[in-house]
Amino acid sequence: MNMQIITTIREMQQACRALKSTRTLGLVPTMGALHDGHLSLVHRALAECDVVAASIFVNPTQFAAGEDFEVYPRTFEEDCEKLEAAGVALLFAPSAEEMYPDGARTFVEVAALGDRLDGASRPGHFRGVATVVSKLFNIVGPDRAYFGQKDAAQVAVLRAMVRDLNIPVHLVACPIVRERDGLAMSSRNRNLSAEDRRRALILHRALVVAQEIVQTGESSAETLRGAMLNIFAADPTVRVDYAAIVDPATLLPVADTSRGALIAVAAWVGSTRLIDNVLLEMHPDESRPTGDLRPDPALMEAPHA
C-alpha cells in the first residue's frame, strides 16, 4: 500500500475517520529529520495497531526567539521514503499556516509541570508542544500515540494533558535508541561538527556513571548529581543546562532514588542543545532501582565520522 501524503486538516480528518471505522489507528508525531529512533516508534505502532499515521511538522510555537527553528534539519523527501518503506499509511505534513491560521489564539498549557526541566530553560516550549499535540490528536483521533522516552519531560507533560482533558488516546513512551557509542539518537545530531559529535558523548558518560553508582546501592540524589557534574566539569566547552534527578511523573526533584527516578541531563555542545536520560525503576527482586543505558542492537547505526 502506497503512503498517502496529506497537507490539509480537513482531508486528514476525513482519511482518519475512514480508517478508524473498522481498524485501530496509531499516530507517530514527528518534526521530521527522521532517524532509527523515530522508526522504532513506527515499528512499535505497527505491532500494536492495525494502521499507522505519522506527522511531520516543525512546530514554530515550541521554539523561542533565538532558538534553532530556522536551522532545524528538514529532510522531507528522505523522510517520506523511510516512512513509506516502514509501512506508514498516512503522512500528515501541514504548513504552519494550515495549523495556525490567522486569528488563532488558543493554546494548551500544563501549569507548573510545563515549567520544569526543559520548560525551565525554554519558557513557553511545552505550551507549544501541548498545543500542537492536542491539535494532532483532534485531527487524527488516534487510538494510540507514540513518543520517545528521550523526551521524558515532554512525555510527562503530555500524559498530564491527556489525563486532564480526557483525551481518548493511549500514550505510549518507547525506549531511547542509541548509536553504537551510546549517543542518544536525535535529529539535532545532524547539526554537530565532528568535534562536537565527539564531545556530545559526555551526556551519555554522565548517565552511565550515575547508573553505575546506583547499582552499588547508593540512592542519594545529591551524590548522583555531584558525580554527573564532575563528569561534565572535565569538558568546560560543554555548557550544562541541567543534571537532575526527578520524579518521572511530576518532574519534581527527589532526594532518594530507591523508589525509582528519572535521571536527566541537558547540555549545549557547541550551538546544539542535547538531552538524554535514564529511567530508574524498582527491580522486582531487589530494594534498589535499575536502569538500562545499553543500545538496542537491532536499531543501532554506526557513529558519525
C-alpha positions in Angstrom: 0.0 0.0 0.0 1.4 3.4 -1.0 1.6 6.0 1.7 -0.8 8.9 1.3 0.6 12.3 1.9 -1.9 14.8 3.2 -1.4 18.5 3.8 -4.8 19.8 4.9 -6.6 19.3 8.2 -10.0 18.6 6.6 -8.6 15.9 4.3 -6.6 14.3 7.2 -9.7 14.2 9.4 -11.7 12.5 6.6 -9.0 10.0 5.9 -8.5 9.1 9.5 -12.2 8.7 10.1 -12.4 6.3 7.2 -9.5 4.2 8.5 -10.9 4.2 12.1 -14.3 2.8 11.1 -13.0 -0.7 11.2 -9.4 -0.6 12.5 -7.3 0.7 15.3 -5.1 3.7 14.4 -1.7 4.6 15.8 0.0 8.0 15.4 3.7 8.9 15.4 4.1 12.7 15.6 7.5 13.9 14.4 9.2 17.1 13.3 11.0 15.2 10.5 14.7 14.6 10.0 13.9 11.0 10.8 16.4 8.5 12.3 16.1 5.0 13.6 14.7 6.3 16.9 11.7 7.6 15.0 11.4 4.4 13.0 11.4 2.4 16.3 8.2 4.3 17.2 6.7 3.4 13.8 7.6 -0.3 14.3 6.0 -0.3 17.8 2.9 1.3 16.4 2.6 -1.2 13.6 3.0 -4.0 16.0 0.1 -2.7 18.2 -2.2 -1.1 15.7 -4.0 -2.1 12.5 -2.9 1.0 10.7 -0.4 3.8 11.4 -0.3 7.5 10.6 2.7 9.8 11.1 3.1 13.6 11.0 5.9 15.8 10.0 5.6 19.4 11.2 8.3 21.6 12.6 6.2 23.4 15.1 7.1 27.1 15.4 5.2 27.6 18.7 7.6 25.4 20.6 10.7 27.4 19.6 11.5 30.6 21.5 13.2 33.6 19.9 16.8 32.8 19.2 16.4 29.0 19.2 17.1 26.7 16.3 13.8 26.8 14.4 15.4 28.2 11.2 18.2 25.7 11.2 16.3 22.7 12.5 17.1 19.9 10.0 14.5 19.4 7.3 14.8 16.3 5.1 11.2 15.8 3.8 11.8 13.7 0.7 14.1 11.3 2.6 11.7 11.1 5.5 8.8 10.2 3.2 10.8 7.3 1.7 11.6 6.0 5.2 8.0 6.2 6.4 6.6 4.6 3.3 9.2 1.7 3.5 8.3 1.2 7.2 4.6 0.7 6.4 3.0 4.1 7.4 -0.4 4.5 5.6 -0.9 8.2 6.1 1.5 11.1 6.5 0.2 14.5 7.6 2.5 17.3 6.6 0.7 20.6 7.0 2.1 24.1 6.6 2.4 26.4 9.6 -0.4 28.5 8.1 -2.7 25.4 8.0 -2.0 24.6 11.6 -2.1 28.2 12.9 -4.4 30.2 10.6 -4.7 34.0 11.1 -6.6 34.8 14.2 -5.7 31.6 16.1 -5.3 32.5 19.7 -5.9 29.3 21.7 -3.1 27.5 23.5 -2.9 24.5 25.8 -0.7 24.9 28.8 0.0 22.3 31.5 0.6 24.6 34.5 3.7 24.1 36.7 4.7 20.8 35.1 5.4 22.6 31.8 7.9 24.9 33.6 10.2 22.1 34.8 13.4 20.7 33.3 13.3 21.8 29.6 10.4 24.1 30.4 12.5 26.0 32.8 15.2 26.8 30.3 12.9 27.1 27.3 9.9 29.2 28.5 6.8 28.5 26.5 8.3 25.4 24.9 5.8 23.0 26.4 2.9 25.3 25.8 3.8 25.0 22.1 4.2 21.2 22.4 0.9 20.6 24.2 -0.9 22.8 21.8 0.3 21.2 18.6 -0.1 17.6 20.0 -3.6 18.3 21.2 -4.4 19.6 17.7 -2.9 16.5 16.2 -5.0 14.3 18.5 -8.1 16.2 17.4 -7.2 16.0 13.7 -6.2 12.3 13.7 -8.2 10.8 16.5 -5.7 8.0 17.2 -6.3 5.1 19.5 -2.6 5.1 20.5 0.1 7.7 20.1 3.9 7.0 20.3 6.6 9.2 21.7 10.3 8.7 22.6 11.5 8.4 26.2 14.4 10.6 25.3 11.9 13.5 25.6 11.0 12.4 29.1 9.7 15.8 30.2 7.6 16.0 27.1 6.1 12.6 27.9 5.2 13.7 31.4 3.6 16.9 30.2 1.6 15.1 27.5 0.4 12.4 29.9 -0.9 15.1 32.2 -2.6 16.9 29.3 -4.3 13.7 28.1 -5.5 12.9 31.7 -6.7 16.4 32.5 -8.5 17.0 29.2 -10.0 13.4 29.0 -8.5 12.9 25.6 -9.3 9.3 24.5 -5.9 8.2 23.4 -3.4 5.8 24.9 0.1 7.5 25.1 3.0 5.1 24.7 6.5 6.0 25.6 9.2 4.0 23.8 12.8 3.3 24.8 15.6 5.6 23.7 17.5 4.3 20.7 21.3 4.9 20.8 24.1 5.0 18.3 26.8 2.4 18.6 28.8 4.5 21.0 25.8 5.3 23.2 24.8 8.8 22.0 21.0 9.1 22.0 19.7 9.5 18.5 18.4 12.9 17.8 17.6 15.0 14.7 19.8 17.7 16.2 22.8 15.4 16.0 23.0 16.3 12.3 24.0 19.8 13.4 27.1 18.7 15.3 30.5 19.1 13.8 32.8 16.1 14.0 34.5 17.5 17.1 31.2 18.4 18.8 29.9 14.9 17.9 32.8 13.5 20.0 32.2 15.9 22.8 28.5 15.1 22.9 29.2 11.7 24.3 29.7 13.3 27.7 26.0 13.3 28.2 25.9 9.5 28.0 29.0 9.1 30.1 27.4 11.2 32.9 24.4 9.0 32.9 26.4 5.8 32.8 28.4 7.0 35.9 25.2 7.7 37.7 23.7 4.4 36.8 26.9 2.6 38.0 26.7 4.3 41.3 23.1 3.3 41.7 24.0 -0.3 41.0 26.3 -0.2 44.0 23.3 0.5 46.2 23.8 4.3 46.5 20.4 6.1 46.4 21.3 9.7 47.3 20.3 12.0 44.5 22.8 14.6 45.7 25.6 12.0 45.3 24.4 11.1 41.9 24.1 14.6 40.7 27.5 15.5 42.1 29.1 12.6 40.2 27.4 13.7 36.9 28.6 17.3 37.3 32.1 16.0 37.9 32.0 14.3 34.5 30.8 17.5 32.8 33.5 19.5 34.6 36.1 17.6 32.6 35.0 19.4 29.4 34.3 23.1 30.1 33.4 23.6 26.4 30.1 21.7 27.1 27.6 24.0 28.8 25.3 22.2 31.2 21.7 23.2 31.3 20.6 20.7 34.0 21.6 17.5 35.6 18.6 16.4 37.5 17.1 13.5 39.5 13.3 13.9 39.5 10.1 12.0 39.8 9.2 11.0 36.2 5.6 11.9 36.5 5.8 15.3 38.3 9.4 16.3 37.3 10.0 17.5 40.8 13.4 16.7 42.4 13.7 13.6 44.6 16.2 13.2 47.3 16.4 9.4 47.2 16.2 7.1 44.2 15.3 3.9 46.0 11.8 4.0 44.8 12.7 4.9 41.2 13.5 8.2 39.5 14.3 9.9 36.2 17.9 10.9 35.8 18.0 13.6 33.1 20.7 15.8 31.6 20.7 18.6 29.1 23.7 20.5 27.7 24.8 22.7 24.9 27.5 21.1 22.7 28.7 24.0 20.5 25.5 25.7 19.5 23.4 22.5 19.7 21.3 21.7 22.8 21.1 17.9 23.5 19.1 16.0 26.1 19.4 12.4 27.4 18.1 10.4 30.4 17.8 7.1 32.1 14.7 5.9 33.9 15.3 4.0 37.1 12.6 1.6 38.0 12.2 -0.6 41.1 13.7 -4.0 40.4 11.1 -6.7 41.2 13.6 -8.7 43.3 15.7 -6.0 44.8 15.4 -3.0 47.0 17.2 -0.6 44.6 16.1 0.7 41.3 17.6 -0.3 38.0 18.1 1.4 34.6 19.4 0.3 31.3 21.6 2.5 29.0 22.5 -0.2 26.6 21.7 0.5 23.0 19.2 -1.8 21.2 21.5 -3.8 18.8 18.6 -4.2 16.3 18.3 -0.4 16.0 21.9 0.8 16.2 23.7 2.7 13.5 27.4 3.4 13.2 28.6 6.6 14.8 29.2 9.6 12.6 32.7 10.2 11.4 
